[in-house]
Amino acid sequence: MNISHIEHIGIAVKSLESAIPYYEKVLGLKCYSIEEVADQKVKTAFFMVGQTKIELLETTDPNGSIGKFIEKKGEGIHHIAFAVDNIENSLQECESSGVQLIDKTPRAGAEGLTIGFLHPKSTMGVLTELCEDKNKK
């Protein structure tokens, strides 16, 4: 697997409307995109920090993964995402190495990325996302 950089860090929040001002007014970052990913039951907001993005995640359904996460753990870091050059091969390599996959096949994510998640039971408790930008090819 070839990881080029940390693509983003996902942070679960109760409300984008409440969270965005902290990132803009206190940290001086600029929200450049807000997007709903309906099949994941989430609304996202993105900020750039160098080459890495911060992705705020607000649930659109309390029974969605972000809603359940916030109910159980509260707001905070949800996952780390790594940019890879071949998502299909990267997921296969992880599975061959004994890593439990949440996504056996890649799926569509925010910002047009193709994504796949690795189960935190296999990654020392850290929900890990692999991302490929197929538009850059």
Beta strands, then each sheet from edge to edge (+ up, - down):
strand 1: 3-12
strand 2: 31-37
strand 3: 42-49
strand 4: 52-59
strand 5: 76-84
strand 6: 107-108
strand 7: 114-118
strand 8: 128-132
sheet 1: 2+ 3- 4+ 1+ 5- 8- 7+ 6-
end
